[in-house]
Amino acid sequence: AFDLAARFLDIDAGKAMPDNGIELTVFGAHLRGQRLNFELQSLGARFVEPVLTSGAYRLMVLDTDPVKPGLVRVGPGGGEPIPGEKWSISPAGLGRLMADLPPPLSLTRVELDNGEWVVGFGCSYQAAREGRDITAFGGWVRYLGAADLTTDDGKLRDRAAATTMAPD
């Protein structure tokens, strides 16, 4: 109840505790060491462990400014395990994160390689179709390390050669 009240009163809900935290998985800009990780930390989230998705996912570079990754479910055997991180966040923190989430990103259920389903970041089907598939890089951090993505003013851009999702 405190988390919900904190959300509506725009006050700090405190850190997620083992008995009230919601598990949230991230696969891109919210990873530790990445540019949006501060958002999780400012909401009191705490790192739990590294994770891998099941083989039913692909990772796309979305046509956004700055570029962002988008996780898309393509079905069992249609993708590869994508590395990410599991965090614990309070219900109020998750509510605030969701309220501020820009399109085409979304929160959805994500299947991990151990069969567990958790809340995680995803993207719309349309955004995935318009994006470029970077699954073969082995995750967002590896993709960033393999591509020259920094402009003169410090923004990210996509210059890596990758393929678009094939139409149905």
Buried (B, 14 or more C-beta within 10 A) or exposed (E): EEBEEBBEEEEEBBBBEEEBBBBBBBBBBBBEEBBEBEBBBEBBBBBBEEBBBBBBBBBBBBBBEBBBBBBBBBEEEEBBBBBBBBBBBBBBBBBBBEEEEEEBBBBBEBBBEEEEEBBBBBBBBEBBBBBBBBBEBBBBBEBBEEBEBEEEEEEBEBEBEBEEBEEE
